[in-house]
Amino acid sequence: MNSQRAQEIVESMKEVEVLFNGTPVWIQHVDKEKDTARVYKEQNPDDEMTVPVEQLVEH
């Protein structure tokens, strides 16, 4: 995925399934300058992490 698409998902009214290393995640914030996204796992919202957007997969 790229930063633009990740931002579109954040702003979307629709629920879009996104995977990080095969695990469903929610995107909280996208940093377009660094090409990273702040995400958390659906099953564990307290487990936040910053990941490269290129490692996110729209399912």
mmJSON file of the N, C-alpha and C atoms, coordinates in Angstrom:
{"data_MODEL":{"atom_site":{
"group_PDB":["ATOM","ATOM","ATOM","ATOM","ATOM","ATOM","ATOM","ATOM","ATOM","ATOM","ATOM","ATOM","ATOM","ATOM","ATOM","ATOM","ATOM","ATOM","ATOM","ATOM","ATOM","ATOM","ATOM","ATOM","ATOM","ATOM","ATOM","ATOM","ATOM","ATOM","ATOM","ATOM","ATOM","ATOM","ATOM","ATOM","ATOM","ATOM","ATOM","ATOM","ATOM","ATOM","ATOM","ATOM","ATOM","ATOM","ATOM","ATOM","ATOM","ATOM","ATOM","ATOM","ATOM","ATOM","ATOM","ATOM","ATOM","ATOM","ATOM","ATOM","ATOM","ATOM","ATOM","ATOM","ATOM","ATOM","ATOM","ATOM","ATOM","ATOM","ATOM","ATOM","ATOM","ATOM","ATOM","ATOM","ATOM","ATOM","ATOM","ATOM","ATOM","ATOM","ATOM","ATOM","ATOM","ATOM","ATOM","ATOM","ATOM","ATOM","ATOM","ATOM","ATOM","ATOM","ATOM","ATOM","ATOM","ATOM","ATOM","ATOM","ATOM","ATOM","ATOM","ATOM","ATOM","ATOM","ATOM","ATOM","ATOM","ATOM","ATOM","ATOM","ATOM","ATOM","ATOM","ATOM","ATOM","ATOM","ATOM","ATOM","ATOM","ATOM","ATOM","ATOM","ATOM","ATOM","ATOM","ATOM","ATOM","ATOM","ATOM","ATOM","ATOM","ATOM","ATOM","ATOM","ATOM","ATOM","ATOM","ATOM","ATOM","ATOM","ATOM","ATOM","ATOM","ATOM","ATOM","ATOM","ATOM","ATOM","ATOM","ATOM","ATOM","ATOM","ATOM","ATOM","ATOM","ATOM","ATOM","ATOM","ATOM","ATOM","ATOM","ATOM","ATOM","ATOM","ATOM","ATOM","ATOM","ATOM","ATOM","ATOM","ATOM","ATOM","ATOM","ATOM","ATOM"],
"id":[1,2,3,4,5,6,7,8,9,10,11,12,13,14,15,16,17,18,19,20,21,22,23,24,25,26,27,28,29,30,31,32,33,34,35,36,37,38,39,40,41,42,43,44,45,46,47,48,49,50,51,52,53,54,55,56,57,58,59,60,61,62,63,64,65,66,67,68,69,70,71,72,73,74,75,76,77,78,79,80,81,82,83,84,85,86,87,88,89,90,91,92,93,94,95,96,97,98,99,100,101,102,103,104,105,106,107,108,109,110,111,112,113,114,115,116,117,118,119,120,121,122,123,124,125,126,127,128,129,130,131,132,133,134,135,136,137,138,139,140,141,142,143,144,145,146,147,148,149,150,151,152,153,154,155,156,157,158,159,160,161,162,163,164,165,166,167,168,169,170,171,172,173,174,175,176,177],
"type_symbol":["N","C","C","N","C","C","N","C","C","N","C","C","N","C","C","N","C","C","N","C","C","N","C","C","N","C","C","N","C","C","N","C","C","N","C","C","N","C","C","N","C","C","N","C","C","N","C","C","N","C","C","N","C","C","N","C","C","N","C","C","N","C","C","N","C","C","N","C","C","N","C","C","N","C","C","N","C","C","N","C","C","N","C","C","N","C","C","N","C","C","N","C","C","N","C","C","N","C","C","N","C","C","N","C","C","N","C","C","N","C","C","N","C","C","N","C","C","N","C","C","N","C","C","N","C","C","N","C","C","N","C","C","N","C","C","N","C","C","N","C","C","N","C","C","N","C","C","N","C","C","N","C","C","N","C","C","N","C","C","N","C","C","N","C","C","N","C","C","N","C","C","N","C","C","N","C","C"],
"label_atom_id":["N","CA","C","N","CA","C","N","CA","C","N","CA","C","N","CA","C","N","CA","C","N","CA","C","N","CA","C","N","CA","C","N","CA","C","N","CA","C","N","CA","C","N","CA","C","N","CA","C","N","CA","C","N","CA","C","N","CA","C","N","CA","C","N","CA","C","N","CA","C","N","CA","C","N","CA","C","N","CA","C","N","CA","C","N","CA","C","N","CA","C","N","CA","C","N","CA","C","N","CA","C","N","CA","C","N","CA","C","N","CA","C","N","CA","C","N","CA","C","N","CA","C","N","CA","C","N","CA","C","N","CA","C","N","CA","C","N","CA","C","N","CA","C","N","CA","C","N","CA","C","N","CA","C","N","CA","C","N","CA","C","N","CA","C","N","CA","C","N","CA","C","N","CA","C","N","CA","C","N","CA","C","N","CA","C","N","CA","C","N","CA","C","N","CA","C","N","CA","C","N","CA","C","N","CA","C"],
"label_alt_id":[null,null,null,null,null,null,null,null,null,null,null,null,null,null,null,null,null,null,null,null,null,null,null,null,null,null,null,null,null,null,null,null,null,null,null,null,null,null,null,null,null,null,null,null,null,null,null,null,null,null,null,null,null,null,null,null,null,null,null,null,null,null,null,null,null,null,null,null,null,null,null,null,null,null,null,null,null,null,null,null,null,null,null,null,null,null,null,null,null,null,null,null,null,null,null,null,null,null,null,null,null,null,null,null,null,null,null,null,null,null,null,null,null,null,null,null,null,null,null,null,null,null,null,null,null,null,null,null,null,null,null,null,null,null,null,null,null,null,null,null,null,null,null,null,null,null,null,null,null,null,null,null,null,null,null,null,null,null,null,null,null,null,null,null,null,null,null,null,null,null,null,null,null,null,null,null,null],
"label_comp_id":["MET","MET","MET","ASN","ASN","ASN","SER","SER","SER","GLN","GLN","GLN","ARG","ARG","ARG","ALA","ALA","ALA","GLN","GLN","GLN","GLU","GLU","GLU","ILE","ILE","ILE","VAL","VAL","VAL","GLU","GLU","GLU","SER","SER","SER","MET","MET","MET","LYS","LYS","LYS","GLU","GLU","GLU","VAL","VAL","VAL","GLU","GLU","GLU","VAL","VAL","VAL","LEU","LEU","LEU","PHE","PHE","PHE","ASN","ASN","ASN","GLY","GLY","GLY","THR","THR","THR","PRO","PRO","PRO","VAL","VAL","VAL","TRP","TRP","TRP","ILE","ILE","ILE","GLN","GLN","GLN","HIS","HIS","HIS","VAL","VAL","VAL","ASP","ASP","ASP","LYS","LYS","LYS","GLU","GLU","GLU","LYS","LYS","LYS","ASP","ASP","ASP","THR","THR","THR","ALA","ALA","ALA","ARG","ARG","ARG","VAL","VAL","VAL","TYR","TYR","TYR","LYS","LYS","LYS","GLU","GLU","GLU","GLN","GLN","GLN","ASN","ASN","ASN","PRO","PRO","PRO","ASP","ASP","ASP","ASP","ASP","ASP","GLU","GLU","GLU","MET","MET","MET","THR","THR","THR","VAL","VAL","VAL","PRO","PRO","PRO","VAL","VAL","VAL","GLU","GLU","GLU","GLN","GLN","GLN","LEU","LEU","LEU","VAL","VAL","VAL","GLU","GLU","GLU","HIS","HIS","HIS"],
"label_asym_id":["A","A","A","A","A","A","A","A","A","A","A","A","A","A","A","A","A","A","A","A","A","A","A","A","A","A","A","A","A","A","A","A","A","A","A","A","A","A","A","A","A","A","A","A","A","A","A","A","A","A","A","A","A","A","A","A","A","A","A","A","A","A","A","A","A","A","A","A","A","A","A","A","A","A","A","A","A","A","A","A","A","A","A","A","A","A","A","A","A","A","A","A","A","A","A","A","A","A","A","A","A","A","A","A","A","A","A","A","A","A","A","A","A","A","A","A","A","A","A","A","A","A","A","A","A","A","A","A","A","A","A","A","A","A","A","A","A","A","A","A","A","A","A","A","A","A","A","A","A","A","A","A","A","A","A","A","A","A","A","A","A","A","A","A","A","A","A","A","A","A","A","A","A","A","A","A","A"],
"label_entity_id":["1","1","1","1","1","1","1","1","1","1","1","1","1","1","1","1","1","1","1","1","1","1","1","1","1","1","1","1","1","1","1","1","1","1","1","1","1","1","1","1","1","1","1","1","1","1","1","1","1","1","1","1","1","1","1","1","1","1","1","1","1","1","1","1","1","1","1","1","1","1","1","1","1","1","1","1","1","1","1","1","1","1","1","1","1","1","1","1","1","1","1","1","1","1","1","1","1","1","1","1","1","1","1","1","1","1","1","1","1","1","1","1","1","1","1","1","1","1","1","1","1","1","1","1","1","1","1","1","1","1","1","1","1","1","1","1","1","1","1","1","1","1","1","1","1","1","1","1","1","1","1","1","1","1","1","1","1","1","1","1","1","1","1","1","1","1","1","1","1","1","1","1","1","1","1","1","1"],
"label_seq_id":[1,1,1,2,2,2,3,3,3,4,4,4,5,5,5,6,6,6,7,7,7,8,8,8,9,9,9,10,10,10,11,11,11,12,12,12,13,13,13,14,14,14,15,15,15,16,16,16,17,17,17,18,18,18,19,19,19,20,20,20,21,21,21,22,22,22,23,23,23,24,24,24,25,25,25,26,26,26,27,27,27,28,28,28,29,29,29,30,30,30,31,31,31,32,32,32,33,33,33,34,34,34,35,35,35,36,36,36,37,37,37,38,38,38,39,39,39,40,40,40,41,41,41,42,42,42,43,43,43,44,44,44,45,45,45,46,46,46,47,47,47,48,48,48,49,49,49,50,50,50,51,51,51,52,52,52,53,53,53,54,54,54,55,55,55,56,56,56,57,57,57,58,58,58,59,59,59],
"pdbx_PDB_ins_code":[null,null,null,null,null,null,null,null,null,null,null,null,null,null,null,null,null,null,null,null,null,null,null,null,null,null,null,null,null,null,null,null,null,null,null,null,null,null,null,null,null,null,null,null,null,null,null,null,null,null,null,null,null,null,null,null,null,null,null,null,null,null,null,null,null,null,null,null,null,null,null,null,null,null,null,null,null,null,null,null,null,null,null,null,null,null,null,null,null,null,null,null,null,null,null,null,null,null,null,null,null,null,null,null,null,null,null,null,null,null,null,null,null,null,null,null,null,null,null,null,null,null,null,null,null,null,null,null,null,null,null,null,null,null,null,null,null,null,null,null,null,null,null,null,null,null,null,null,null,null,null,null,null,null,null,null,null,null,null,null,null,null,null,null,null,null,null,null,null,null,null,null,null,null,null,null,null],
"Cartn_x":[0.849,0.0,0.901,0.357,1.111,0.434,1.118,0.621,-0.711,-0.879,-2.127,-3.307,-3.153,-4.247,-4.521,-3.479,-3.663,-4.468,-4.164,-4.901,-6.35,-6.593,-7.963,-8.758,-8.117,-8.791,-9.135,-8.203,-8.455,-9.663,-9.771,-10.836,-12.146,-12.105,-13.271,-14.355,-15.574,-16.711,-16.941,-16.336,-16.495,-15.417,-15.74,-14.768,-13.945,-12.645,-11.752,-10.814,-10.764,-9.883,-8.443,-7.583,-6.162,-5.389,-4.379,-3.557,-2.128,-1.528,-0.101,0.465,1.353,1.904,0.804,-0.26,-1.351,-2.353,-2.148,-3.029,-3.876,-5.192,-6.045,-5.669,-5.56,-5.233,-6.122,-6.215,-6.885,-5.808,-5.939,-4.994,-5.516,-4.675,-5.055,-4.58,-3.353,-2.727,-1.713,-1.586,-0.604,0.361,1.652,2.694,3.234,2.738,3.112,4.586,5.167,6.583,7.491,7.107,7.925,7.441,6.286,5.666,5.432,4.906,4.579,3.128,2.614,1.249,1.248,0.437,0.228,-0.977,-0.792,-1.864,-2.006,-3.138,-3.316,-4.071,-3.831,-4.484,-5.946,-6.81,-8.243,-8.535,-7.844,-8.134,-7.426,-6.503,-5.785,-5.495,-6.481,-6.307,-5.182,-4.756,-3.671,-2.302,-2.246,-0.981,-0.766,-0.409,-0.19,1.244,1.427,2.767,2.824,4.025,4.256,4.937,4.335,4.836,4.969,5.845,5.916,4.615,4.052,2.793,2.949,4.143,4.34,4.121,4.122,3.891,2.43,1.573,0.129,-0.489,-1.437,-2.09,-3.591,-4.2,-5.663,-6.222,-7.142,-7.664,-9.045],
"Cartn_y":[-1.164,0.0,1.234,2.349,3.602,4.56,5.647,6.601,7.215,7.508,8.121,7.188,5.914,4.954,4.761,4.7,4.548,5.729,6.94,8.123,8.061,7.598,7.451,6.494,5.428,4.455,5.101,5.871,6.563,7.484,8.188,9.166,8.546,7.292,6.627,6.371,6.456,6.117,4.6,3.909,2.463,1.756,0.568,-0.258,-1.012,-0.834,-1.472,-2.377,-3.653,-4.588,-4.364,-4.121,-3.908,-4.907,-5.505,-6.493,-5.996,-6.326,-6.117,-7.453,-7.997,-9.337,-10.367,-10.251,-11.21,-10.983,-9.952,-9.657,-8.426,-8.493,-7.324,-6.179,-4.979,-3.789,-2.628,-1.626,-0.366,0.7,1.54,2.642,3.849,4.411,5.588,6.867,6.84,8.052,7.667,8.514,8.299,9.474,9.181,10.206,10.088,10.955,10.871,11.178,12.031,12.376,11.189,10.406,9.249,7.944,7.988,6.785,5.728,6.183,5.259,5.467,4.484,4.575,4.09,4.75,4.319,3.4,2.156,1.159,0.446,-0.229,-1.13,-2.36,-3.459,-4.718,-4.662,-5.212,-5.215,-5.877,-6.964,-7.725,-7.169,-6.224,-5.661,-4.18,-3.302,-1.874,-1.199,-1.8,-1.204,-1.468,-2.358,-2.725,-1.869,-0.592,0.324,0.214,0.434,0.399,1.291,1.752,2.522,1.599,1.504,0.571,1.265,0.765,1.307,1.004,1.999,1.767,0.707,0.547,-0.457,-1.885,-2.055,-3.386,-3.63,-2.636,-2.803,-3.325,-4.249,-4.865,-4.679,-4.12,-3.993,-5.334,-5.851,-7.202,-7.128],
"Cartn_z":[0.0,0.0,0.0,-0.444,-0.387,0.599,0.923,1.916,1.519,0.245,-0.219,0.031,-0.315,-0.115,1.376,2.186,3.624,4.177,3.722,4.165,3.704,2.498,1.997,2.878,3.329,4.195,5.53,6.091,7.351,7.226,6.125,5.915,5.42,5.029,4.45,5.496,5.059,5.912,5.912,4.957,4.852,5.658,6.122,6.823,5.778,5.817,4.867,5.654,5.271,5.978,5.53,6.513,6.266,7.111,6.498,7.197,7.334,8.464,8.689,9.132,8.335,8.606,8.81,8.01,8.062,9.18,9.996,11.13,10.816,11.038,10.804,11.736,11.17,11.941,11.517,12.407,12.119,11.98,10.975,10.788,11.556,12.417,13.185,12.519,12.021,11.497,10.431,9.411,8.351,8.326,8.317,8.176,6.755,5.879,4.464,4.232,5.068,4.896,5.205,6.199,6.592,5.974,5.269,4.715,5.787,6.929,8.007,8.426,9.137,9.656,11.098,11.904,13.283,13.257,13.669,13.593,14.934,15.084,16.221,15.75,16.436,16.092,16.507,15.661,15.953,17.294,17.584,18.798,20.031,19.836,20.963,20.699,20.926,20.629,21.407,22.52,23.303,22.685,21.715,21.08,19.828,20.04,18.922,18.424,17.13,16.558,15.327,15.009,13.801,12.809,11.605,10.598,9.25,8.376,7.021,6.271,5.594,4.876,3.795,3.267,2.213,2.739,4.052,4.641,4.963,4.706,4.908,3.62,3.779,2.631,2.77,1.736,1.71,1.283,2.065,1.803,1.21],
"occupancy":[1.0,1.0,1.0,1.0,1.0,1.0,1.0,1.0,1.0,1.0,1.0,1.0,1.0,1.0,1.0,1.0,1.0,1.0,1.0,1.0,1.0,1.0,1.0,1.0,1.0,1.0,1.0,1.0,1.0,1.0,1.0,1.0,1.0,1.0,1.0,1.0,1.0,1.0,1.0,1.0,1.0,1.0,1.0,1.0,1.0,1.0,1.0,1.0,1.0,1.0,1.0,1.0,1.0,1.0,1.0,1.0,1.0,1.0,1.0,1.0,1.0,1.0,1.0,1.0,1.0,1.0,1.0,1.0,1.0,1.0,1.0,1.0,1.0,1.0,1.0,1.0,1.0,1.0,1.0,1.0,1.0,1.0,1.0,1.0,1.0,1.0,1.0,1.0,1.0,1.0,1.0,1.0,1.0,1.0,1.0,1.0,1.0,1.0,1.0,1.0,1.0,1.0,1.0,1.0,1.0,1.0,1.0,1.0,1.0,1.0,1.0,1.0,1.0,1.0,1.0,1.0,1.0,1.0,1.0,1.0,1.0,1.0,1.0,1.0,1.0,1.0,1.0,1.0,1.0,1.0,1.0,1.0,1.0,1.0,1.0,1.0,1.0,1.0,1.0,1.0,1.0,1.0,1.0,1.0,1.0,1.0,1.0,1.0,1.0,1.0,1.0,1.0,1.0,1.0,1.0,1.0,1.0,1.0,1.0,1.0,1.0,1.0,1.0,1.0,1.0,1.0,1.0,1.0,1.0,1.0,1.0,1.0,1.0,1.0,1.0,1.0,1.0],
"B_iso_or_equiv":[0.0,0.0,0.0,0.0,0.0,0.0,0.0,0.0,0.0,0.0,0.0,0.0,0.0,0.0,0.0,0.0,0.0,0.0,0.0,0.0,0.0,0.0,0.0,0.0,0.0,0.0,0.0,0.0,0.0,0.0,0.0,0.0,0.0,0.0,0.0,0.0,0.0,0.0,0.0,0.0,0.0,0.0,0.0,0.0,0.0,0.0,0.0,0.0,0.0,0.0,0.0,0.0,0.0,0.0,0.0,0.0,0.0,0.0,0.0,0.0,0.0,0.0,0.0,0.0,0.0,0.0,0.0,0.0,0.0,0.0,0.0,0.0,0.0,0.0,0.0,0.0,0.0,0.0,0.0,0.0,0.0,0.0,0.0,0.0,0.0,0.0,0.0,0.0,0.0,0.0,0.0,0.0,0.0,0.0,0.0,0.0,0.0,0.0,0.0,0.0,0.0,0.0,0.0,0.0,0.0,0.0,0.0,0.0,0.0,0.0,0.0,0.0,0.0,0.0,0.0,0.0,0.0,0.0,0.0,0.0,0.0,0.0,0.0,0.0,0.0,0.0,0.0,0.0,0.0,0.0,0.0,0.0,0.0,0.0,0.0,0.0,0.0,0.0,0.0,0.0,0.0,0.0,0.0,0.0,0.0,0.0,0.0,0.0,0.0,0.0,0.0,0.0,0.0,0.0,0.0,0.0,0.0,0.0,0.0,0.0,0.0,0.0,0.0,0.0,0.0,0.0,0.0,0.0,0.0,0.0,0.0,0.0,0.0,0.0,0.0,0.0,0.0],
"pdbx_formal_charge":[null,null,null,null,null,null,null,null,null,null,null,null,null,null,null,null,null,null,null,null,null,null,null,null,null,null,null,null,null,null,null,null,null,null,null,null,null,null,null,null,null,null,null,null,null,null,null,null,null,null,null,null,null,null,null,null,null,null,null,null,null,null,null,null,null,null,null,null,null,null,null,null,null,null,null,null,null,null,null,null,null,null,null,null,null,null,null,null,null,null,null,null,null,null,null,null,null,null,null,null,null,null,null,null,null,null,null,null,null,null,null,null,null,null,null,null,null,null,null,null,null,null,null,null,null,null,null,null,null,null,null,null,null,null,null,null,null,null,null,null,null,null,null,null,null,null,null,null,null,null,null,null,null,null,null,null,null,null,null,null,null,null,null,null,null,null,null,null,null,null,null,null,null,null,null,null,null],
"auth_seq_id":[1,1,1,2,2,2,3,3,3,4,4,4,5,5,5,6,6,6,7,7,7,8,8,8,9,9,9,10,10,10,11,11,11,12,12,12,13,13,13,14,14,14,15,15,15,16,16,16,17,17,17,18,18,18,19,19,19,20,20,20,21,21,21,22,22,22,23,23,23,24,24,24,25,25,25,26,26,26,27,27,27,28,28,28,29,29,29,30,30,30,31,31,31,32,32,32,33,33,33,34,34,34,35,35,35,36,36,36,37,37,37,38,38,38,39,39,39,40,40,40,41,41,41,42,42,42,43,43,43,44,44,44,45,45,45,46,46,46,47,47,47,48,48,48,49,49,49,50,50,50,51,51,51,52,52,52,53,53,53,54,54,54,55,55,55,56,56,56,57,57,57,58,58,58,59,59,59],
"auth_comp_id":["MET","MET","MET","ASN","ASN","ASN","SER","SER","SER","GLN","GLN","GLN","ARG","ARG","ARG","ALA","ALA","ALA","GLN","GLN","GLN","GLU","GLU","GLU","ILE","ILE","ILE","VAL","VAL","VAL","GLU","GLU","GLU","SER","SER","SER","MET","MET","MET","LYS","LYS","LYS","GLU","GLU","GLU","VAL","VAL","VAL","GLU","GLU","GLU","VAL","VAL","VAL","LEU","LEU","LEU","PHE","PHE","PHE","ASN","ASN","ASN","GLY","GLY","GLY","THR","THR","THR","PRO","PRO","PRO","VAL","VAL","VAL","TRP","TRP","TRP","ILE","ILE","ILE","GLN","GLN","GLN","HIS","HIS","HIS","VAL","VAL","VAL","ASP","ASP","ASP","LYS","LYS","LYS","GLU","GLU","GLU","LYS","LYS","LYS","ASP","ASP","ASP","THR","THR","THR","ALA","ALA","ALA","ARG","ARG","ARG","VAL","VAL","VAL","TYR","TYR","TYR","LYS","LYS","LYS","GLU","GLU","GLU","GLN","GLN","GLN","ASN","ASN","ASN","PRO","PRO","PRO","ASP","ASP","ASP","ASP","ASP","ASP","GLU","GLU","GLU","MET","MET","MET","THR","THR","THR","VAL","VAL","VAL","PRO","PRO","PRO","VAL","VAL","VAL","GLU","GLU","GLU","GLN","GLN","GLN","LEU","LEU","LEU","VAL","VAL","VAL","GLU","GLU","GLU","HIS","HIS","HIS"],
"auth_asym_id":["A","A","A","A","A","A","A","A","A","A","A","A","A","A","A","A","A","A","A","A","A","A","A","A","A","A","A","A","A","A","A","A","A","A","A","A","A","A","A","A","A","A","A","A","A","A","A","A","A","A","A","A","A","A","A","A","A","A","A","A","A","A","A","A","A","A","A","A","A","A","A","A","A","A","A","A","A","A","A","A","A","A","A","A","A","A","A","A","A","A","A","A","A","A","A","A","A","A","A","A","A","A","A","A","A","A","A","A","A","A","A","A","A","A","A","A","A","A","A","A","A","A","A","A","A","A","A","A","A","A","A","A","A","A","A","A","A","A","A","A","A","A","A","A","A","A","A","A","A","A","A","A","A","A","A","A","A","A","A","A","A","A","A","A","A","A","A","A","A","A","A","A","A","A","A","A","A"],
"auth_atom_id":["N","CA","C","N","CA","C","N","CA","C","N","CA","C","N","CA","C","N","CA","C","N","CA","C","N","CA","C","N","CA","C","N","CA","C","N","CA","C","N","CA","C","N","CA","C","N","CA","C","N","CA","C","N","CA","C","N","CA","C","N","CA","C","N","CA","C","N","CA","C","N","CA","C","N","CA","C","N","CA","C","N","CA","C","N","CA","C","N","CA","C","N","CA","C","N","CA","C","N","CA","C","N","CA","C","N","CA","C","N","CA","C","N","CA","C","N","CA","C","N","CA","C","N","CA","C","N","CA","C","N","CA","C","N","CA","C","N","CA","C","N","CA","C","N","CA","C","N","CA","C","N","CA","C","N","CA","C","N","CA","C","N","CA","C","N","CA","C","N","CA","C","N","CA","C","N","CA","C","N","CA","C","N","CA","C","N","CA","C","N","CA","C","N","CA","C","N","CA","C","N","CA","C","N","CA","C"],
"pdbx_PDB_model_num":[1,1,1,1,1,1,1,1,1,1,1,1,1,1,1,1,1,1,1,1,1,1,1,1,1,1,1,1,1,1,1,1,1,1,1,1,1,1,1,1,1,1,1,1,1,1,1,1,1,1,1,1,1,1,1,1,1,1,1,1,1,1,1,1,1,1,1,1,1,1,1,1,1,1,1,1,1,1,1,1,1,1,1,1,1,1,1,1,1,1,1,1,1,1,1,1,1,1,1,1,1,1,1,1,1,1,1,1,1,1,1,1,1,1,1,1,1,1,1,1,1,1,1,1,1,1,1,1,1,1,1,1,1,1,1,1,1,1,1,1,1,1,1,1,1,1,1,1,1,1,1,1,1,1,1,1,1,1,1,1,1,1,1,1,1,1,1,1,1,1,1,1,1,1,1,1,1]
}}}
